[in-house]
Amino acid sequence: MTQKNLNRCITTRSSWLSFILIPALAFSGQALAQQTAGEEDLGLLEEVIVTATKRAENIQDIPVSITALSPDMIDQISQGVPDIRFLSGRVANLTIESSFGRVFPRFYIRGYGNTDFDLNGSQPVSLVVDEVVQENPILKGFPIFDVERIEVLRGPQGTLFGRNTPAGIVKIDSVKPIDVPDGYFKASYGTYNAARIEGAIGNGFGNGWSTRLSVLYMRQDDYVNNAYTGEEDAYEGFKEWAARFQLAYDNGGKFRALFNVHGRDVDGTAILFRANIIKQGTNRLNPDNYDRKTVWFDGQNEQDLSSAGGFLRLEWDIGDLTLTSITGYESVDLFSRGDIDGGFGACVPTPVCGPGFIPFDAETSDAMPDHEQWTQEIRLASNNEGVFNWIAGFFYFDEDFSIETVNYQSFDGEPNWRLGQSQQAQAYAFFGSATWDVSEKWRLGAGIRYSHDEKDFVAARSLSPGFFQGIWPSPFGPIVENPDDSQTTWDLTATYFMNDDINWYARVATGFRAPSIQGRLLFGNTVSVADSETSTSYEGGVKMLLAGGKARVNFNLFSYTVDDAQLTAVGGQFNFNQVINANKTKGKGFELDMQARIMNDLLISYSLGYTDTEIDDPNLAVAPCGAPCTVLDPPGSVPGSVLIDGNPLPQSPKITSSLIVDWTKVLDSGQIYARGDWVYRDEINFVLYEAVEYRGQSLSEIGLRLGYRFGEGNHDVSVFGRNIAGRTENIYTIDFSNLLGVVNEPRTWGVEYAWRY
């Protein structure tokens, strides 16, 4: 172990664990103590039903580390006008970040993810919405509204869900149509004239038919000034709408159908990169160059996205079997342009630049003008209550898209680089899974999946600056890559039911991610291809209902190894973006989910995740800082490179933790309530190598909501605040020319009215 790693291991991690674990165990113990005191009138926790196994089951009976978020919990943590990143840290060992703001989230489970910012980047965490995979990263930003449940499945899910799921799955299920009147309306207004209006209306109209229409509209004013141009309130505003229409049919149990169409439109500003906001020699914000409401841009900033999709789900009950077909389609169109250097001018050859040193200007746009995704799944499953249950099926995936990247001269806005990429990807798989109740105490499970994946990729550069043409001629290409691979993944589980309320489980599972391609021919003439990665994960845990059903505690330990791990090296001295393979990456840790009804009117939900990740490749080296920074890694054999063996994975905090406290008091006229929430994530590395400046500080945020329900609970008026402590930290960087950063969302306040029927 290097001195650097030793120092990292003996920091105050243990004190943080004590600080977080002791209150968690305390409130569980309090629930137990109140039970033994004989308080018979405490309400029981609701049973949590999930579809993690593609059939409805109690979350306590599934031998996988799962967290499920209810609509009430989602309401509390998503107030205001957030994007899907509001989920980050709310589930143990789940983090989400973005360099594109609202439209391109990157997911990490147990520290395992992908930092690639190119629009064709593959991710090892899959997003599945209403059983349809959202493969391209641009599809993953669809807003969350009118949702029945969010499930996060940790560890490889290659048997049932397949492509690109070696780290896990975020699974979202929308509220489905029913045959009685059902709906809601909600409106809020807050800081920066932020407004959110959402609602749904549904009903049945006889003979088994029912519908539901769900609509969301969000907006926010610009509030960040451009000190370079003198324009006030220039950035951070947006308008976004999304809608979902569903038509359902049920003939009484033998045949069911669900038709869904949905769409989204975003018009706003791209994420704000801020030049030199990191103080050199530290990882703190530099007050000389940073002000939350001010940037110094000489380039344009805009972002537009539209998407549309739908699916048809058909289901037949045939005796003791259920046949299901799901046909899905998704399409997205994106344009995003931003001032990537985060400042104005270029200090070489002229001294007119700032804030801080800007060696060269960079203003870039990324566009995805053409995109189509088709998916088809057919599966057959047992639907009996016997001791042996199984599911088997076939999955097909087809995606076709193009990408256009343009770099501009900020002084006149004219393009000086132009490159294009196109990719066609096809994948298919056969899968099967089964469980067997060996006895009243033991249940065994097994699954297997054969997957084939192939890509046809083309990249070319049609324009580069004249003074660069001797090194990077224009035009260049096309470069063609056609990687493909086939793999078999599997899992084995065993569950021991100690009694009706406590069970122990063990799971071993494998995962697979097909070859990845990085073809951004901006400052280079090569396309990088990373070979397939495979993973093996071991997990064991206990799931408990305590205090007569008033407390739920789920805990597990895990470890995993990824062979030929795909990593993305971004920026550095040579400003390349390429995918590489590490010999191995490793992770180990635990997850704790707890919920307890402490008193009749007090419910507490708590999660804690701990993950220790490590790159295991003694010879793997990358280019370090493109900006002046303090590198902690030893030099590699190639001059100008550093070794990254032993480093943690980027965007991988050791600790994530979340707490929600829900207090409700029943009055004669209605209910008053107070809800508080707290989320914490530990320090993170932004890049593969370690440097003082590129290690993000720990971040915690507090939310609060105070409200009053009346009219038999159908009306709800509340005030709320997000990040009420006003914590500000650098949360992202692009390492290429200056100590650039991105800050978290500011403190906001608002009021909300909701009506349900």
Protein Blocks (a to p, Z undefined) as FASTA:
>chain_A
ZZklmmmmmmcklmmmmmmmmmmmmmmmmmmmmmmnopakbccddddddfklopacdfkl
pccdcddddfklmmmmmgcjddfklmgokaghiacddfeljmoccddeehiacfbfbfkb
ccfbdcdeehiacfblklmmpccehifbdcddedjfklmnopoilnbccddddddddfbd
cddddddddehhiacddddddddeejhiacdddddddddddfbdcfknopahkbhpacdd
dddddddddehojaccdddddddddddddddddehkacghiacdcfklgcfkbccdfbdc
ddddddddddddddddehjaccddddddddddddddddfkopacjfbfbfbdcehjdfba
cddddddfbccddddddddddfbfbfbdcdddddddddddddddddddfknopafbdcdd
ddddddddddddddddfblmbccdddddddddddddddddfbdcfklmmmmccdedjddd
ddddddddddddddddfblmbccddddddddddddddfbffbbcbdcddddddddddddd
ddddeehhpaccdddddddddehiacddeejjnopacddddfbdcdddddddddddfblm
lccdddddddddddddfkbccdddfbdcddfbdcdfbehiacfehiacehiafbdcdddd
ddddddfklccdddddddddddddfbfbdcfklcccddddddddddddeehhlaccdddd
ehklopacdfbdcdfkbccddddddddddddddddZZ
